[in-house]
Amino acid sequence: MKMKKNVFRITAVILTLIMAFSSFAVLGYAAEELPSNPPVAAVSDYDTAFSYLTADNIDSDKISNTVVIPGVFQSRTRLYNDDGTVAVNSDGKEYEPPFFLETTNDIVKKALKECLGPLLLTLITQNDFGGKLAKSIASVIGWAVGGKVKNDAEGNLVYNVKADKYNDSVATLSEEDKEYIYSQIPLNDYAQIAGEDHLYFYSYASISNLNSIVDELYQLIVKAAKASPTGKANIVPISQGGSLADNLLQRYPEVGQYLDRIIYIVPALDGTVLLGDIYAKGIIDDDESLYSEVFPILVYDDDQPWLGSLINVLLRILPNKVLNSILDEAVDCLIGDYIKYATTMWGLVNSGNYKEAADKYLNKPEDAYIRKQTDEMYEAQLNALDNIAYQIDTYGVQVFDVVDYNYPLYPIADNWKLNGDGVIQLDSTSMGAYSVGVDVQLPDDYVPVKGDKYIDKYRLVDAGAGLLPDSTFYFHNQGHEKTARNDVIMKLATALLTDNDFTSVDSYPDKYPQFNETRDRGGLKNDIANAKLLDTSALSPEDKAEFDAAVAEAESRLNNTVVDTEKFEAAKDRFYKAVNKAKGIEEPTPTIKDKINEKVNSGLTVFLTWLSSFLFSTLKGKGFSDIFRIF
């Protein structure tokens, strides 16, 4: 089961990053579900972090309605039959988004039928004659991943894929819809402070027509603004939502008359080089990355730390030329045959790669309709910062940005070593902040653009180079896919949406400094609340004192919005140990089998890491048969 999970993970990484930048899909799910409202009388964050700003002492009539524009695959989508019923697969189960894959058995059958023969021939001869293996694998990948999300020459989905739509505030929705929305974007505190009637969630299919989406989004913003006590609306573009916002401000500059604040959260304002590189050049084929670095990063698992090195070794069973041909064919098939007309994906191709990619895939007369749209999207990217400045200068819109940094991009494209958040490069999310690279300090002779104030304490980034240095917040070592799990980011967003006095990074430096740190709250808030209800009468005085101290420290760390990651994680560990002791749960004693497995894992890791390193130093980018090329 574990190997099966990891094989799926590898496949998801390769295939999904071809199609989209979000690591939600990279990890094998559309988005990580987070706890919404506590199941047991938990203390709300705003009772502590927002003690100055609660439902009892703020005027909701001065809070604008908010429209959340979520990221890739964060909207719930379904595949429908022509008669309007939800489509089911061969097992009679509803197709699962985002790609609506056939059953594993159906995919395996098709793969065996189309790929087994060419694979055996290639293994025997160490040649892929006529590219049959590469083409057969690419065909299966395209069918499996792109088949149900294919767009036609007018940018419309061929299959009947629709996102669940919420045309009014969250207050009007079912409990099921609310739970889903909060699981994707945990702005529960905002809803509790301002009221759910102030919160809107724009839902869309991430692989579809961008112009249609932006038209619909504009109408929802106008509706939310007109229903707002202030006559204006806030918008919160998140991740892919940044790309939507680019095109919104380009196509509807007059939207500013309806806007109060824009709170960008890790936005793809200039797309992502991961997708751009793949569209323009294909999957990475740098020898060191492919045979040494990529898979140990992508598939790392505490239970199988040797797996990435094993894959490095196994890759050499195929000649280098064949391996790269398979990757290139897969990209060309998936983009060229299935998603080249999905303009939402073109909106995520970074401007530096756009022209090369568009000339590659949109170069025929029948592509002209889509090419006109993608060229306009490219212009929206180039004009993104000017359009933001226009909204500020013309309509007085207040714009804020929340950025993750010092987290290497996923190693799947040529520029993966840029500073970013794992998915989007820093330059794109930060509106132009400057950085040399992950863990690479600015040179000693570097002259800050606007002074030392905007250089982080690690000397890794100059926020002063960005468009809005006084309203952009940075989270060090924070990964894109876990942004929603950093509750400080969600608290910061809530404060910006509800506190009209919060106008810059200097407003509350003791609560929300410009440079902060990563943290993963997980379910700690709920667990603390439940821990307070535990019966601890059976504990010894010493254990009871430790339990109380552990709960108090965890709660204190949770309520502190200036993060010390090490101390936060230590407090979490202490808390859960104390809770387990109170529940009578003892740490399991390792069995002989556990000890053997640990030694086997350790031995395999050492050996395979060495073997992978030895093979790379010896063979570089060659497969085993490349040394003895016969044909």
N, C-alpha and C positions, 0 to 999 in steps of 0.2 A: 504493500500500500504506500509506503514511504517513497519508494522509487517511482511509483506511478505518479505520485503527487509532484515530485521534482521534474519528471519528464514533462508533465503538463506545464509546470512553471517555466521551463526552458522555452517550450513552444509558445506560451503566452507572451513571454518577453520578446521573442523574435517577431512574432506575427503582429502583436498589438502595437509595438513601437513603429512598425511600418505604417500603421494606420492612424495612430494617435499618440499624443505625447504623455498622456496621463499614466502614472504608475499605478493608479487604481487598478487598471486592467493588467498592467505588468504583473502584479501580484496574484492575478487570477480571479479578481472579482471587480465588479463595477465600481464600488466604493466601499470603504470600510464603515460598517455600521457601528454607531456609537450609542451609548445609553442616552435616552432622552430624559423624560421626567423620572425621578427616583421612585422605585417601587415602594419604599418605606420612608416615611417622614424624614427625609434628608434635609439638611440645611441648604438653602439656595445660595449660590455664589453671591448674588447681589446683596444678601444680608450682611456680608462681610466686605467683599471687594468693592461693593457699591453702596456702602453705608451712607455716603453723602448723596446718593442718587437712587432712591427706591420709589416704589409705586406710591408710597405715602407722602413723599415730600417733593415730588416733581409735578410739573403741570403738563399732562399729556397733550394738551392743546398746543403746546409749543414744540412737540416732537413730530417731525414729518414721517409720513408713511415710508416704508422701505421695501424696495424690490430687490430680491436676491437673484443674481444671474449666476447659476452654478457652473461647475466645471464639467469636463468631459465625462460622460456616462453617469452623471449624478442625477439625471432625470429618469424617472421610471418609464420605460418604453415596453411596448408589447407588439407581437406579430399577430395580425388578424387575417382571417379568411375573407374572401370576397363578400360573403354574406354578413360580415360584421362580427362573427364569432371569433374567439381567441383560438389561434392555430395551435395544434398539438403535434408532437413528433411521433415516430413509429412506436414509442412506448406508451403513447396516450397521455404524455405529460406536456404541459405548456412549455413552449420554447422559451429558453432563458436569454435575457439580454446580456450583453449588448450585441452579440453577433448571431444569436438564435441558431446555434450549432445543432446539427443533427446529433443523434445519439452516438456515444463512443463506438458502439458496435458498428453502426452504419459508416462512420468515418474510417474505422479500421478495415472494414470489408472493401471499401472503395480504394483505400491505400494499398491493400494487398493485391487487389485486382490490377491496379494501374502501375504500381511502383515495384512490386516484388521482382518481376522478371528483369526489368532494367537494372535493379539494384544488384541482383545476383550476377548478372553479366558484367557489371562494373567492378564488383568485388573480385571476380575471377580474372578479368582482363586488365583491371586497373585503368580502364578507359571508359569514358561515357560517349560511345559512338553516336554521332548525330545529336548529342545533347538529350538523348531520350530520358535518362534518369532525371536530369535537372528539370526538364519540361513536365514529366509525369508528376514529380513532387510538387512543382509549382502549381500545376493544374489542380491537384487535390487540396493544396493550401488555399488557393483562390476560391474554389468551390465551397470549402468548409467555412472559411472565415469571411469571405466577401460576398458569398452567394446571396444571402438574405438582406444585405445592406447595400446592394448595388444601386447606383443612380443612373438615370437615363441622360441623353444629350441635352436635356433642359434642366438638369440638376434635381430632378424629382426621384424619390425612391421608387424602384421598380416593384418591390413587394410592399404590402400594406403594413408598414411599420409606423406606429404612432406613439407619441409621448402622452402620458396622462396630463391633462391640462387643468390648471387651477386659475380660473379667470376672475377670482375675487380673493379677498384676504384669507389668511390661514384660519381666521375665526369661523369662517363659513364651511370649513372642510370637515370631513369625517375624521374620527380618531385615528383610523388606519392611515389616512393621508398625512395627518399631522405627525404621526410617529415616523413615517418614512422621511418626511422633510427634515425633521429634527435629527434623524439618524445620519443624514447627509451633511447638513449644515447646522451644527448645534448652537443656534442662537436663541436658546431657551430663555436666557436672561433678558435679552432684548424684548422677547414676547411678554415676559412677566412684568417688566418695567413699563413698557409702552402700551402693552395690550396686543393680543393676537390680531385685532382688527387693523393694526398698523403694519402688519407683516405680509408681504406677498412673495411668492416663489415662482419665478418664470421657468417653465419646463419645456424642454425641446429635445429633439433627436440629434445626438451629437454628430452623426454622419448623415448629412442631408444638405439642404440648400440654405446658404447663409443669408442671402437677401430676404427670403421669405421669413426666416427667423427674426431678422432685425426689424422687418416691417411689423411683425406681430409684437415684438418686444416694445417697440415705440408706443404702440397703442396701449399696452398694459401700463407703461410708465405714465402716460397721460391720464389714464383712468385712476391709477393710484394717487397721482398728484391732485386731481380734482376731488377725490374723496378724502384727502388729507386735511387735518385741521389747519395746516399752514399754507395749503394750496400748492405745495411742492412735495417732491418725493426724493428720498435718497436712493441710490443704486449701489449694489455691492457686487461688482464683477469679480468672479473667482476663477483663476486658472484660465480655461478656455473662454470663460465669460469675459476676460480681457480682450480677446479677439473679437467677440461680439460687440464690446463697447467701442473698439477701434472703428468698426464699421457703422455703428450707431451714430457716433459723433461726426463721422465723415458724411454720411447720407442724410442725417437729420440734425444739422448744427443747431436748429431752433429748439431742440429738446432742452437746451439750457434754461429756457424760461420756466420749465417745469421741475428743475432740479435744485435741491438744497445742497446735498453733499454726495460726492462719489468716494466710496471706500474700496479701493482696489486691494485684493488679497492675492498674492503670488500670481499676478496677471500675465498672460502671454501677449504682451503689447507688441512685441516683435517676433511673434511665433516662438518656435523652439528649433535650435540647430539640429536636434536629434531628428525631427521629422524632415527638416530642410535638407540635411545631408543625405538622408535616405532617399528622398525624392530625387535629388540631383545626382547622387553618386552611388546609391545602393548601401547595403549593409557593410559595415566596416570590414576591410580586408587587410589592414595593417597586421603583419605577421605576429608581432609581439602581443598586440591586443587580442588577436583571434586565438592564438595558441598558448597564451600565458596568462593574460589578465582578465579577460571577459568572463569566462564561466565561473572561476572561483568567486567572483563578486556577485554574479547574477543568481547563482543557485546555492549560495552559502547556507548551510543548515547546521545548527549545533549538533544534531544527531548524526549527521553525515558530513563532517567538515572536509572529507577527502573527495567528495563527489565532483567538484569543479576540476580538480587536478586529474581525476579519472577521465573526464570528458576531454580535457586537453590531450591526453594520450590517445583516446579512441578516435578523435578527429583525424589522426594521422593514418587511419586505415584507408581513407580516401586520398587520392592525389590532391594536392593543393588546388590545382586548376579545376578539378571536379567540384570540390567543396565550394569554392568561390562562385562557380557557375550555378550551383544549386541556390545559393543565397541571392545572386543577381536575378536569376529567373523567377524566384519566388516574389521578389520585390516588383519586377516588371509585370508579372501576371496579376498580382494583387492590385497594384495601382492602375496599370494600363487597361486591364479587362474589367475591373470591378469598381474602383473608387475614384477614378480620375475625374469624374463629374460631380463628386461630393465636394461642394465648394467650402463647407465647414472645415474640411481637412486642409484645403489650400489656404484658408485663413490662418492656419497654424504653421505653415511653411515660413521660415524666417526670411526677411527681405533680402539678405545676402545670398540666399540660394534660389530665390524665386524664379528669376529669369531663366537660369539654366534648367531648372526643373520644368518650368512651363514650356520651354522650347522642346524639351524632351518628350513630354506627354500630351501637350495640347498644340500640336503643330499641323493638324489636318483641317480641311474646310469644315468638316462636321463638328470640329471642336470650337468653332468661332464663337458660338453663343456663350459657352462656358468661359472661354478665354477672355472675352470682354468683361465678364464678372470678376474673374480672378485678377485681371489687370487693375480693376477698380479697388479690389481688396488690397493689392500690393500698394497702391497709392495711399490707401487708408493707413497702412503700416508706416509708410514713409512720412505721412503727415500726422501721425498719432500724437506726438508731443506738441506740435503746433495747435492741433485741434483741442487738446486739453487746456493749453494756455488760452485759447480763444474762449472756452467756456468760463474760465476764471475771470478774464478781463472783460468780457462782454456781459455776462449774466451774474457774475459774483459767485459762481459755484465754488464751494470749498472742496478741495481734492486732497485725499490722503492715500498713502500707499503702504502696504505691509509686505515685507520681503523676507524670504529665507535665503541664507547664503552659507558659503564654505562647505558645500555638500556636492561631491562630484556627480556629474551627470551619469546616467546609466551607460555603460560601455558598449554601445550598439552602433555608434556612428563616428565619423572621423574626429569630430570636435568634442568628444566626451570628457576631455580633461579640463574643459573650461570651468570656471567658478560658477556655481549655480545652486539648485536645490534638488538635484537628482533628475529633474525633468526639464526645467527651463533655465536657460542661462541668465546670470545676474543682470546683464545689460538690458535684457528684455523686461524682466519683472520690476526693475528699479528705476526705469526711465532714464537710464544712462549712467548709473554709478560706475566707478572705475575700480577694477581689481586685476591683479596679475594672474592669479590662479588659486586653486584650493591649497590652503596652508602655505601660500607663498606671500611673504611680506612685501609691502611696497618698498622700493629701493630707498636707501638711506638719503639719497639726494632728491627724492621725490618732493615736488612742491604741490601742496594741497590746492585744489581749485578755489576753495573758499575758506581756507584756514583749517587749523588742526582740530577744531571743534568737531568736524565732520569725519574724522578718521577714527575707526573703532580701536579699542584698546589692544587688539591683536595686530594692528597695522595691516589689515587684509583688504580693506575697502575704503574708498573715498566717497562718502555719500554726497559730498559737495559737488561732484561731477554730474549728479542726477538733476533732473528738471526741478524737483520739489524737495530739496534737502531739509527744509524745515517742517515738512509734514510726511516724511517717509520714515518708517520704523523697520528695523532690521533684527532678525533672529538668527543668531550664530549657530552653525551646525544643525540647522533644522531642515529635514527632508520634506519635499513637496507632498508626498502621499500621506504624511502624518501631521500636516498643518492643522487639520480639524481636531486632532488629539492634543494639540498644545492649547490648553484652556486659556492661557494668558492671551493668545492671539484672539480668541473668541471674546474674552473680556474686554480687550482693547477695542475690538470692533463695536461691541455693545456700548462702551463709553463714548466712542466717537459718534455713534448714532443717536445718543440720548442726551449728551451733555453739550449744550451750545457754547459753553465756555472753554471746551476742549478744542483749541484751534491750532496747536503746533506741538512739536516734540518738546518744547519748553514749558508746556502748560502744567504737566504733572510728572516731572522727571523722577520723583521719588516713587511713583506708582508705575509709570509707563515711560521708561527712558528710551532714547532713540535706538540704542543698541542693547539687545537683550539676548537671552539664551534659549536653547531648545528644552522642551520637557514634554513628557507623555503622561497626561493625567490618568488615562484609562478610566476605570470605574472607581477611582479612589474616593470621589465625593460621596457616592452612594454607599460605598463600603464603610466609610467613616460613620455615616449616619446609622447604618445597620449595626456597626460595632457598639455604638452607644446604647443599643437596646439589648445587648447580650447580658446574660446572667453571669456575673463574675464572682458570685458569692463563694464558689468552691476554690477560688485561687488563694494561694498563700499571700500574706501581707506584702512580701517582696514582689511576687508575680503581679499582684493587683497594682502595686505602685508602678511597676514597669509597664503594665497595660495602659494605665492612665497617662503615663508620660509619653508613651509611643503614640497614642491617639492624639494627644495635645500637640506633639511635634508634627505629626502628619498634617493635622488641620492647620497649624501655623504655616507650614511650608506651602500647603495648597492655597492658602489665602494670600501668600506673598507673591505679588506680581513682578517683582524683580528677582529673576530666577538664578539660583545657584544649582546647576544640574546635578552635580555630585551629591550635594547635601539633600536635594529633593529625592534622588533615588535611594540614598541611604535611609532617609526617613520612611520611605515606602517599604523598604525591606524590613525595617524594624517594626513597623506597624503590622505588616502581615504575619510576621513571626509571633507577635504578641496576640493577635487575633486567633491564630491557629492554636496557640497554647490555651487560650480561653475556651476554645471549642473542643479541646482535648484531642486535637489533631497533631500527631507526632510526625516529625520528618522521617520518611521511610529509610530504613537501614538497607544499604546496598546489599543485594544478594550476590552469591558467587557468579551467577549469570551476568548481573550488572557489571561486576568488576571485570569479567572476561570481555564483555562487549566494549567496555571503556578502553581496555588494553588493545583490543583489536582495532577499534576506531583510531586510537592514538598511533598504533603501528602503521595502519593503512595511510593515515594522514602524513606521517613522516616519509614513508616510502613513496607514495604517489606524488607528494610535493617535490621530493627530490627527483623522481623520474621525469616529471613534467618539466622541471627546470633543466635537467640534464639533456632531455630531448630538444628543448628549445635552443640551448646553447650549442648543441651539436648540429641539429637539422634546420634551425631557424624556421622558415615557412614551408618546409618540405613534408610531404606525406612519406610513409615508409617506402612505398614503391618508387617515389621520385628519385631515390638514390640509385635504383637499378632500372632505370627506364628502358624498356625493351621496345615498346611500340612507338 
